[in-house]
Amino acid sequence: MSTLPTPPAPGRDEDRLFYGYRLRTEVPLPSLPILAENGAPDLTLRRGWVPDRLPDAVWASPFVEIAADGAVLIRIPGILAFLIRDGRHVTLDQDSDAATGVIETFLFSVGAGAVLHQRGVLPLHASCVMIGDVAVAMAGVSGRGKSTLAGLLSMRGHEVVTDDVCPVVFHETKALVVPGPPRLRLWPDAADLLGLSPGDLQTGRPDHPKRVLAARGAEGTPKPLGAVVRIGIDNRLEAPVLSRLTGHAAITPIEDLVYRARLGRRLDRRVGLFQDLVRLAALVPLYQMSRPDGPVDPSLLADLIASTVVAKGRDAADD
């Protein structure tokens, strides 16, 4: 039985839209859309005591621990800590003096991943934009250029649905993406590729080179997912190639497709994640976009993705 603290009593609250959920927070989160204060919250964010370690941890990594009851402790030494329980109660360490932007950076990444896994929602490791009437998720491990492509497509007028953490829910015969904050985190060289000055962009966390680009976001209702493009590197190639994936190859390795897959497995989502990915592959086309290692013009990649999605939509209309 966990001995973790009960979330403290509410203070001065705001209701914000957090990946489709009504988040009642006493911590300012200006990057999230504000909601009218009516209706019960789906989850809360409070300041309070957060332990240094979990007393009954069943799994631990350098920055994350999981308790026997599924509670998740996220501790970034010298910066902040979150305790997340049941996908409904988030406690921010009361001793943290982290700036608002830093709190958002960690809440919108590993914090959101923990909440979604606890609630049984499939979080793709993807950046997602609207192309036409559908959402297109660009998935892959860190460093593959997902946010760079989302930034370029945003600069071409496409709305950003979410970055890095891409929640997918299912309704009847459709897979839907739940919008998150349109807050793109870019490496300095990626900002340069987009014609942006890294020095003009805010940092997302202390002593880290990534910069934050506030993009134009999509309206908050779930969007139909039109395609998932998995981004990888193939040193045998001289130019980018995009091809349709089928069967087992479409959804494996899971670690390349699911945000914090190992965390999800440790939260008893091993079977659920696999079932969700099988359902996703049955409803949505998955593609592999492989590119050579080294610098590649992101415009070529963006054109390849956009043209494939447009052609798919045209074929569907003809059918």
BELKA-V226725 format. One record per residue. PSI is psi in degrees with one decimal (999 if undefined). OMEGA is omega in whole degrees, 0 to 359 (none if undefined). Layout:
BEGIN
((PSI | OMEGA) (PSI | OMEGA))
END
This chain:
BEGIN
((128.8 | 182) (145.7 | 177) (28.4 | 183) (155.2 | 185) (152.1 | 172) (138.4 | 179) (141.1 | 183) (164.8 | 180) (150.3 | 182) (145.5 | 171) (-135.4 | 176) (117.5 | 191) (155.9 | 166) (149.0 | 173) (125.3 | 181) (154.3 | 179) (115.8 | 186) (97.4 | 180) (45.9 | 177) (-6.2 | 182) (149.4 | 174) (109.8 | 180) (119.0 | 175) (116.5 | 190) (139.9 | 170) (0.2 | 178) (127.7 | 180) (131.4 | 178) (74.6 | 188) (-16.9 | 180) (-12.2 | 180) (143.2 | 177) (138.4 | 178) (143.8 | 180) (152.0 | 175) (143.5 | 184) (69.8 | 171) (141.1 | 184) (148.3 | 181) (143.7 | 179) (150.8 | 173) (-30.3 | 176) (163.7 | 183) (153.3 | 173) (118.2 | 180) (157.0 | 166) (143.0 | 180) (-174.6 | 179) (133.4 | 176) (129.1 | 183) (155.8 | 175) (-37.2 | 178) (155.9 | 175) (133.7 | 183) (-21.3 | 183) (42.5 | 183) (134.3 | 176) (-9.6 | 178) (143.8 | 180) (143.2 | 169) (179.6 | 183) (-30.9 | 185) (-5.7 | 185) (137.8 | 173) (151.0 | 178) (130.9 | 178) (169.1 | 181) (-30.1 | 181) (7.4 | 177) (-0.5 | 175) (146.7 | 182) (127.9 | 174) (124.4 | 175) (118.4 | 181) (117.0 | 175) (103.2 | 189) (132.0 | 178) (-0.9 | 183) (-64.8 | 181) (172.7 | 174) (145.0 | 174) (143.3 | 167) (123.1 | 186) (124.8 | 183) (130.1 | 171) (15.3 | 184) (17.1 | 186) (-22.8 | 183) (116.8 | 178) (124.8 | 177) (125.6 | 175) (131.4 | 181) (122.9 | 183) (-18.9 | 181) (-3.7 | 181) (132.9 | 175) (25.7 | 181) (144.2 | 177) (159.0 | 182) (-44.5 | 181) (-33.6 | 179) (-43.0 | 176) (-45.3 | 180) (-40.4 | 181) (-47.3 | 183) (-32.3 | 177) (-36.9 | 183) (1.4 | 179) (-98.8 | 184) (-31.2 | 177) (-47.4 | 178) (-38.6 | 178) (-42.6 | 179) (-45.1 | 179) (-47.2 | 184) (-42.5 | 177) (-41.4 | 179) (-32.0 | 181) (0.4 | 177) (25.3 | 179) (141.9 | 179) (113.4 | 175) (108.6 | 174) (149.3 | 173) (84.6 | 191) (152.2 | 167) (143.9 | 192) (135.4 | 178) (161.6 | 174) (129.5 | 171) (108.4 | 189) (-130.0 | 183) (5.6 | 184) (157.6 | 174) (140.7 | 178) (120.5 | 182) (128.3 | 177) (108.5 | 192) (155.9 | 176) (170.4 | 179) (167.6 | 181) (141.1 | 177) (3.8 | 181) (-7.1 | 176) (21.3 | 181) (-50.0 | 183) (-33.8 | 178) (-46.0 | 179) (-41.4 | 178) (-39.6 | 179) (-42.9 | 179) (-46.0 | 179) (-34.7 | 175) (-40.9 | 179) (-19.3 | 175) (1.7 | 176) (0.3 | 180) (134.8 | 180) (139.8 | 176) (126.9 | 179) (-45.3 | 179) (160.7 | 180) (130.8 | 172) (-50.9 | 177) (116.1 | 189) (92.0 | 182) (132.8 | 178) (128.8 | 176) (161.3 | 183) (135.1 | 177) (110.8 | 183) (-115.1 | 183) (23.4 | 182) (145.0 | 168) (131.3 | 185) (142.3 | 174) (129.7 | 177) (121.3 | 183) (144.3 | 172) (-172.9 | 180) (130.7 | 181) (62.4 | 189) (99.2 | 186) (130.9 | 177) (121.4 | 188) (139.2 | 169) (153.7 | 181) (-39.7 | 179) (-31.0 | 176) (-40.7 | 177) (-41.2 | 178) (-42.8 | 180) (-30.3 | 180) (4.4 | 179) (20.8 | 180) (151.5 | 176) (115.3 | 181) (-33.5 | 181) (-19.4 | 180) (-6.5 | 182) (147.5 | 179) (154.4 | 173) (152.7 | 180) (-17.0 | 181) (157.4 | 182) (142.7 | 173) (35.1 | 177) (136.9 | 187) (-19.1 | 184) (144.2 | 179) (159.2 | 183) (125.4 | 176) (118.4 | 176) (107.6 | 184) (171.7 | 176) (120.2 | 186) (162.1 | 176) (153.0 | 175) (153.0 | 198) (-4.1 | 179) (151.4 | 179) (143.5 | 184) (140.7 | 177) (130.5 | 180) (118.1 | 184) (-24.9 | 181) (151.6 | 170) (124.5 | 179) (115.0 | 179) (126.0 | 186) (127.1 | 180) (175.5 | 181) (134.8 | 177) (109.4 | 184) (-11.0 | 179) (-13.3 | 185) (152.0 | 172) (-15.4 | 180) (156.5 | 180) (146.1 | 179) (137.7 | 177) (127.9 | 182) (154.6 | 180) (138.9 | 177) (144.1 | 176) (163.2 | 174) (-148.6 | 184) (-37.5 | 184) (-22.2 | 183) (-28.9 | 188) (9.4 | 177) (153.9 | 353) (140.7 | 184) (-33.4 | 182) (-26.3 | 179) (-13.9 | 189) (-30.2 | 185) (135.2 | 178) (126.4 | 180) (53.2 | 182) (-38.0 | 181) (-39.1 | 176) (-43.7 | 179) (-42.5 | 179) (-42.2 | 181) (-16.4 | 175) (25.6 | 176) (33.2 | 179) (13.0 | 184) (-53.7 | 181) (-43.0 | 182) (-40.6 | 179) (-43.9 | 180) (-44.6 | 180) (-40.3 | 179) (-39.8 | 180) (-37.7 | 176) (-43.0 | 179) (-40.6 | 178) (-46.9 | 182) (-25.4 | 178) (-21.6 | 185) (-25.0 | 189) (135.2 | 176) (135.5 | 175) (137.0 | 182) (155.5 | 170) (121.4 | 172) (109.1 | 179) (140.7 | 179) (159.1 | 176) (157.3 | 173) (154.8 | 181) (-179.9 | 183) (132.3 | 176) (135.1 | 178) (115.3 | 182) (-21.1 | 178) (-36.2 | 178) (-41.2 | 180) (-43.3 | 180) (-41.2 | 179) (-40.8 | 181) (-43.8 | 179) (-50.0 | 184) (-42.7 | 182) (-35.7 | 179) (-43.2 | 181) (-41.6 | 179) (-43.8 | 180) (-39.5 | 178) (-42.9 | 179) (-37.2 | 178) (-42.2 | 179) (-40.1 | 179) (-39.3 | 180) (-38.7 | 179) (-34.8 | 178) (999 | none))
END
